[in-house]
Amino acid sequence: MTVEKLRFGILGCGVIGPHHARAISGLQSAELVAVADVVPELAEELADEHGCSHYASLEEMLSGLDLDAVCVCTPSGMHAEGAIEALEAGKDVVIEKPVDVSLEAADRLIEVQRATGRRVAVVSQHRFDAATQAVHEALTKGEFGRLTSGSADVRWWRSQSYYDSGGWRGTWELDGGGALINQAIHSIDLLQWLMGPVVEVTAYAGLLAHEKIEVEDTAVAILKFANGTLGTIVATTAAYPGLTTRIVVHGDRGSAIIDDDELSYFHAASEGQEGDAYGAGGGENQAEQVMQHYGEAASGPGAGADPASLSMAHRDQIQDFVEAVREGREPLVNLEEGRRPLATIQGIYESARTGGPVRIEE
Ligand SMILES: NC(=O)c1ccc[n+]([C@@H]2O[C@H](COP(=O)([O-])OP(=O)(O)OC[C@H]3O[C@@H](n4cnc5c(N)ncnc54)[C@H](O)[C@@H]3O)[C@@H](O)[C@H]2O)c1
């Protein structure tokens, strides 16, 4: 029996829209049928590349042909409005990160999603990386013992020309903030997926290396997670020449480090192994063994900090979304999951403004 392909339209054909197009084209279960952008040449160019229709707005795309799902790839502060329009037209939706720039917009969207009963996925493609999956599985199985701390470091560089490449970049209204909400959100999502929800933050943020943006290019935060564990975040687009993204988690029986999406260190004490006074002196690095299990090499060259080198990790997440729609289940990163890193980031902004700890409400 052949299952019909899910018919996708893409809204927004700038930097990330074409990655969605390639991801969809790489799936047996999906088909790209249309793209739309307010800049007609961008839509036309992407449509030509993929042999699909092109439109100048979501409204025209929705009335122009029969779609099952829409990928929202517009500037961040326009995500909820695009997604709501698509949901109300009866479509399932994939939304680029962040879900939107405010919790109010996210909550409005959640309300519409519940009322329509459609499926929505929020992009967090690195949840599907083999390294992330391996560490998540180890934590779920309790291989690291009692969790104690975790951190996310995103030490990147973005020049003024990057911010100038889109009028919305580096603005509160449409980017929603800077290094935290645009760049570090991926790592913040992974950190809280691995460690559990963040319940309190204390933070500083600054604009230290750019003149013509409104938002932070550097932020640091300390975190308390719901399970009592502690953490830190360093997020910057002011670290020339742009170094790695690193996620570290520790427990009293093991630790892992993910560098640029690759597992660079993993050690879990074996069953019955007694801890010695000073630990295992760094411990045997089991990363290679662990990744063999996932059919991948440990610590290869990372996809890294260059958005142009975005891998096809989107494909795995869109595959999960297609299966969720077909099976009538929630996608791995549904709206409630997509809201969590936004809530943490909003808490960090509030703490940086007020100078004190901020509780993160569910
Ligand atoms: N998951 C990732 O790794 C990743 C990487 C890059 C960007 N993103 C996210 O994707 C989103 C878009 O980022 P980008 O870098 O592609 O931005 P971009 O400015 O390059 O592209 C956005 C496009 O949307 C179009 N647009 C704006 N308003 C529109 C409307 N009302 N209708 C139709 N089209 C409209 C613009 O003309 C532009 O072509 C952002 O939210 C960003 O955070 C995610």
The ligand as a MOL file (V3000), in Angstrom:
LIG
                    3D

  0  0  0     0  0            999 V3000
M  V30 BEGIN CTAB
M  V30 COUNTS 44 48 0 0 0
M  V30 BEGIN ATOM
M  V30 1 N 16.8670 26.1430 13.1330 0
M  V30 2 C 17.9200 26.8670 12.7660 0
M  V30 3 O 19.0600 26.4420 12.8760 0
M  V30 4 C 17.6960 28.2520 12.1930 0
M  V30 5 C 18.6990 28.8650 11.4280 0
M  V30 6 C 18.4500 30.1240 10.8830 0
M  V30 7 C 17.2400 30.7690 11.1450 0
M  V30 8 N 16.2980 30.1570 11.9290 0 CHG=1
M  V30 9 C 15.0240 30.8490 12.2320 0
M  V30 10 O 14.2770 30.9730 11.0300 0
M  V30 11 C 13.5680 32.2060 11.0170 0
M  V30 12 C 13.9350 32.9680 9.7470 0
M  V30 13 O 15.3100 33.2500 9.7750 0
M  V30 14 P 16.1230 33.5420 8.4250 0
M  V30 15 O 17.5510 33.6440 8.8510 0
M  V30 16 O 15.7220 32.5910 7.3810 0 CHG=-1
M  V30 17 O 15.5670 35.0080 8.0850 0
M  V30 18 P 15.5370 35.7050 6.6760 0
M  V30 19 O 15.3250 37.1660 6.9260 0
M  V30 20 O 16.7140 35.2830 5.8620 0
M  V30 21 O 14.2330 35.0780 5.9860 0
M  V30 22 C 12.9190 35.4020 6.3780 0
M  V30 23 C 12.0820 35.5140 5.1220 0
M  V30 24 O 10.7190 35.7360 5.4730 0
M  V30 25 C 10.1640 36.6150 4.5180 0
M  V30 26 N 8.9630 37.2440 5.0670 0
M  V30 27 C 8.8740 38.2070 6.0140 0
M  V30 28 N 7.5780 38.4730 6.2620 0
M  V30 29 C 6.8330 37.6510 5.4850 0
M  V30 30 C 5.4370 37.4590 5.3120 0
M  V30 31 N 4.5510 38.1490 6.0100 0
M  V30 32 N 5.0380 36.5330 4.4120 0
M  V30 33 C 5.9330 35.8280 3.7040 0
M  V30 34 N 7.2720 35.9620 3.8390 0
M  V30 35 C 7.7230 36.8670 4.7130 0
M  V30 36 C 11.2820 37.5930 4.2200 0
M  V30 37 O 11.0890 38.2700 2.9730 0
M  V30 38 C 12.5040 36.6830 4.2260 0
M  V30 39 O 12.8180 36.2160 2.9340 0
M  V30 40 C 13.9440 32.9470 12.2890 0
M  V30 41 O 12.9250 32.8060 13.2370 0
M  V30 42 C 15.2150 32.2570 12.7670 0
M  V30 43 O 15.3390 32.2680 14.1750 0
M  V30 44 C 16.5090 28.9350 12.4280 0
M  V30 END ATOM
M  V30 BEGIN BOND
M  V30 1 1 1 2
M  V30 2 2 2 3
M  V30 3 1 2 4
M  V30 4 1 4 5
M  V30 5 2 4 44
M  V30 6 2 5 6
M  V30 7 1 6 7
M  V30 8 2 7 8
M  V30 9 1 8 9
M  V30 10 1 8 44
M  V30 11 1 9 10
M  V30 12 1 9 42
M  V30 13 1 10 11
M  V30 14 1 11 12
M  V30 15 1 11 40
M  V30 16 1 12 13
M  V30 17 1 13 14
M  V30 18 2 14 15
M  V30 19 1 14 16
M  V30 20 1 14 17
M  V30 21 1 17 18
M  V30 22 2 18 19
M  V30 23 1 18 20
M  V30 24 1 18 21
M  V30 25 1 21 22
M  V30 26 1 22 23
M  V30 27 1 23 24
M  V30 28 1 23 38
M  V30 29 1 24 25
M  V30 30 1 25 26
M  V30 31 1 25 36
M  V30 32 1 26 27
M  V30 33 1 26 35
M  V30 34 2 27 28
M  V30 35 1 28 29
M  V30 36 1 29 30
M  V30 37 2 29 35
M  V30 38 1 30 31
M  V30 39 2 30 32
M  V30 40 1 32 33
M  V30 41 2 33 34
M  V30 42 1 34 35
M  V30 43 1 36 37
M  V30 44 1 36 38
M  V30 45 1 38 39
M  V30 46 1 40 41
M  V30 47 1 40 42
M  V30 48 1 42 43
M  V30 END BOND
M  V30 END CTAB
M  END
